[in-house]
Amino acid sequence: MVNRKQLEEIILSMPNARLDYPFGDEVAVFKVPLDEDDKMFALVQEKGEPIRLSLKCDPQLSVLLRNKYESVMEGYHLNKKHWNTILLTGQLSDEEIKDLIVHSYNLVIGNKDHVPNIN
């Protein structure tokens, strides 16, 4: 299971991704520049266990994931239709987490072709 540092490295490996703290030092916000704005695609709560990762998600896939995994819930303080908050408890594999990060990133940049491989 990935730790915070590894998770940050995975998220920052996305093209042009950057880390910001617009809501204070308790939530790491990962953004990508798009046109004139920076758009969020991942948020990580800085403290507490298990790690809380919030990602943008296709609404139909969001429902599927929430029904399949108890560690996936509606986005915390985010649009409940388009965001999930995932507790990194080991219920989802590292590969599934990486795939959902890529999915979130691609949704934000407008690439709708990527479909996560969730068993």
C-alpha positions as a printed NumPy array, in Angstrom:
array([[  0.   ,   0.   ,   0.   ],
       [  1.371,   3.409,  -0.965],
       [  2.362,   5.926,   1.683],
       [  1.817,   9.717,   1.449],
       [  5.181,  10.4  ,  -0.173],
       [  4.687,   7.698,  -2.812],
       [  1.144,   8.925,  -3.462],
       [  2.398,  12.481,  -3.976],
       [  5.073,  11.216,  -6.39 ],
       [  2.459,   9.303,  -8.415],
       [  0.162,  12.33 ,  -8.618],
       [  2.987,  14.747,  -9.491],
       [  4.148,  12.388, -12.26 ],
       [  1.133,  13.504, -14.31 ],
       [  2.137,  16.031, -17.012],
       [  2.298,  19.623, -15.673],
       [  0.838,  18.619, -12.286],
       [  1.661,  20.902,  -9.396],
       [  1.02 ,  20.983,  -5.673],
       [ -0.795,  23.867,  -3.983],
       [ -2.374,  24.622,  -0.605],
       [ -5.261,  27.007,  -1.395],
       [ -7.35 ,  25.753,   1.56 ],
       [ -4.593,  25.848,   4.171],
       [ -1.901,  23.377,   5.158],
       [ -4.279,  20.514,   5.998],
       [ -5.151,  19.582,   2.396],
       [ -2.671,  19.084,  -0.437],
       [ -4.334,  20.104,  -3.703],
       [ -2.924,  18.849,  -6.985],
       [ -3.708,  20.926, -10.045],
       [ -3.007,  21.044, -13.736],
       [ -2.946,  24.265, -15.787],
       [ -5.812,  24.46 , -18.258],
       [ -6.353,  27.529, -20.426],
       [ -6.188,  30.502, -18.044],
       [ -6.894,  28.492, -14.886],
       [ -5.479,  25.697, -12.782],
       [ -7.915,  22.809, -12.287],
       [ -7.899,  20.423,  -9.327],
       [ -7.689,  16.711, -10.042],
       [ -6.591,  15.295,  -6.677],
       [ -6.714,  16.274,  -3.016],
       [ -4.941,  14.53 ,  -0.156],
       [ -5.652,  15.176,   3.508],
       [ -2.259,  15.86 ,   5.107],
       [ -2.897,  14.28 ,   8.496],
       [ -4.682,  11.242,   9.798],
       [ -4.815,   7.581,   8.968],
       [ -5.891,   6.084,   6.7  ],
       [ -4.876,   8.501,   3.957],
       [ -7.875,  10.266,   2.35 ],
       [ -7.546,  10.802,  -1.399],
       [-10.209,  12.704,  -3.326],
       [-10.379,  12.283,  -7.101],
       [-12.665,  13.448,  -9.869],
       [-14.593,  10.526, -11.358],
       [-17.126,   9.769, -14.056],
       [-20.543,   9.847, -12.308],
       [-21.538,   6.317, -13.381],
       [-18.182,   4.899, -12.324],
       [-18.467,   6.804,  -9.021],
       [-21.66 ,   4.959,  -8.163],
       [-20.146,   1.622,  -9.146],
       [-17.076,   2.197,  -6.98 ],
       [-19.115,   3.346,  -3.991],
       [-21.297,   0.243,  -4.236],
       [-18.32 ,  -2.087,  -4.619],
       [-15.934,  -0.668,  -1.992],
       [-16.766,   0.561,   1.494],
       [-13.563,   2.65 ,   1.373],
       [-14.932,   4.745,  -1.532],
       [-17.436,   7.44 ,  -0.62 ],
       [-18.868,  10.675,  -1.953],
       [-16.321,  13.444,  -2.286],
       [-15.696,  15.128,   1.059],
       [-16.548,  18.853,   0.691],
       [-16.693,  18.365,  -3.094],
       [-19.374,  17.848,  -5.746],
       [-20.803,  14.474,  -4.713],
       [-21.708,  13.529,  -8.267],
       [-18.246,  14.086,  -9.764],
       [-15.834,  13.4  ,  -6.892],
       [-15.005,  10.402,  -4.714],
       [-13.014,  10.307,  -1.505],
       [-11.065,   7.08 ,  -1.137],
       [ -9.7  ,   5.826,   2.164],
       [ -6.418,   4.098,   1.403],
       [ -7.001,   1.02 ,   3.555],
       [ -5.695,  -1.547,   1.078],
       [ -9.16 ,  -2.416,  -0.204],
       [ -8.19 ,  -1.002,  -3.608],
       [ -4.844,  -2.127,  -5.019],
       [ -2.049,   0.348,  -5.733],
       [ -2.669,  -0.212,  -9.455],
       [ -6.367,   0.629,  -9.074],
       [ -5.456,   3.801,  -7.166],
       [ -2.971,   4.806,  -9.881],
       [ -5.578,   4.117, -12.556],
       [ -8.142,   6.289, -10.762],
       [ -5.574,   9.117, -10.494],
       [ -5.002,   8.913, -14.255],
       [ -8.788,   8.83 , -14.794],
       [ -9.253,  11.964, -12.672],
       [ -6.428,  13.782, -14.441],
       [ -7.796,  12.853, -17.865],
       [-11.319,  13.998, -16.974],
       [ -9.949,  17.38 , -15.918],
       [ -7.858,  17.891, -19.061],
       [-10.727,  16.734, -21.281],
       [ -9.427,  13.303, -22.319],
       [-12.47 ,  11.062, -21.854],
       [-10.905,   8.047, -23.596],
       [ -9.218,   6.574, -20.506],
       [-11.375,   4.042, -18.667],
       [ -9.986,   2.746, -15.361],
       [ -9.408,  -0.975, -15.012],
       [-11.362,  -1.783, -11.86 ],
       [-11.849,  -5.514, -11.359]])
